[in-house]
Amino acid sequence: MSINQSLLRQIPKVDELLESDGLRTLRETVPHSVLMEQVRAVLDELRGQILREERQQLPSLEEIVEIAAGLIRRSSQKSLRRVINATGVVLHTNLGRARLCAQAAQAVGEIADGYSNLEYNLAVGKRGSRYDHVEEILCKLTGAESAMVVNNNAAAVLLILSAMTRGKEVVISRGELVEIGGSFRVPDIMEQSGGILKEVGTTNKTHLRDYVAAIDPDRTGALLKVHTSNYRILGFTESVGLPQLVELGRQYGLPVIYDVGSGALLDFSACGLSDEPTVVQSIKEGADVVSFSGDKLLGGPQAGIIVGKKEYLDLMKRHPLTRAFRVDKMTLAALEETLRLYLDEERAKREIPTLRMLLAPEEELLERAEYLCGLLQQTIPGICASIEHENGQVGGGSMPGQLLPGYAVAVSPTDCSAAQLEKRLREWDTPLVGRIAHDRFLLDVRTMEPAELEPAAAALRACLGRQGREGQA
């Protein structure tokens, strides 16, 4: 009998593996079909390795069981999972942007777990509007006459233009024809809305006279201003401010639409950060309609929020696209709770995670980094870990160029490269996502909650030890 045939005969049977101690516990939580599929996959791979003469001896039964258990656990993991963000990017688009505040998360659970008065007016016992749940508080916070919410800001801009400018020219500065994430461009949205793009000025300079020259009483439908929230043009530049544009719109009887982008309800310049236009100021300066995101600087769920004059908002609420873009009950629940915190600005800074991370003082971040570094040094023998001064970022296309001075813990692995460690941590039960610099793995504590420091240390301990190496086998 050949060596190959002898090894093939030694391959354990499927039932033998399923009855092993290592897999018996998984039978309580993992469907039988998944167990069978993964066990057979492991045995088929062993059989193939033997036939290709890549393997001269079989692993032990315990090793085969461990390999199968690892495959089963990975195949049973949810696709959408919680991760620990150690990148230092507060509004990390790939990691879900804004973290919800505790009140918003609780409200989502309560509304999802039962029926709700989503479109039922409890006061009169008749059908109501889903927009009523947030319209009053949005108007109170922004000073607008009316408000509504759709599923994101790109949808908000498309709805605004479709309802207000279809078949009409929309005048906009060439320097404001932005492209946002996913290759969505203002000209493309304009085309889909039925509005006709009318560019004025140049990339770096647009004057009020450029707008005046472009206005045609019979063809112009609106003046559009877009805040370039995801880039900055520096140097020899000039642009027309919102107050000037509003005054021009009044002279010609044209509405002024302002896509303010990131949706700041706070004056961040007073907190030492970039001077972002606030929604409140935009309404005060006379914009007829303002749109912004809910999941960026506002710190809430993904949403496109529209505030402004009632006559224009009423057009949008009746528009056919509104149904296609409408938000669900869980988004409204999270948004309402987030907005309520803004009624007390200091409380909002403390309890909305996005604001708390953006405004975290350096001394607090240093304490957090010292705790994490000490935890690693105490629990992982021989680890090379140090505290480094690092700059975080706002992210999400907000406040470009704004650096957030803070601290990170740098880990220099000895049994693998930083890239291998990064891969192991990404594949951990609760993935830990950081960044690599100079072959060191960095954990920026700005985006790590205090409660995440110990789980992060546990993940590092495992991935730098035996389990991490087995996961790479």
Buried (B, 14 or more C-beta within 10 A) or exposed (E): EEEBEEBBEEBBEBEBBBEBEBBEEBEEEBEEEBBBEBBEBBBEEBBEBBEEEEBEEBBEEEEBBBBBBBBBBEEBEEEEEEBBBBBBBBBBBEBBBBBBBEBBBBBBEEBEEEEBBBEEEEEEEEEBEBBBBBBEBBBEBBBBBBBBBBBBBBBBBBBBBBBBBEEBBBBBBBBBBBEBEEEBBBEBBBEEBBBBBBBBBBEBBBBBEBBEEBBEEEEBBBBBBBBBBBEEEEEEEEBBEBEBBBBBBEEEEBBBBBBBBBBBBBBBEEEEBBEBBBBBBBBEBBBBBBBBBBBBBBBBBBBBBBBBBEEBBEBBBEBEBBEEBBBEBBBBBBBBBBBBBBEEEEEBBEBBBBBBBBBBEEEBBBBBBBBBBBBBBEEBEEBEBEBBEBEBBBBBBBBEEBEBEBBBBBBBBEEBEBEBBBBBBEBBEBBBBBBEEEEBBBBBBBBBBEEBBEBBBBBBBBBBEEBBBEBEE
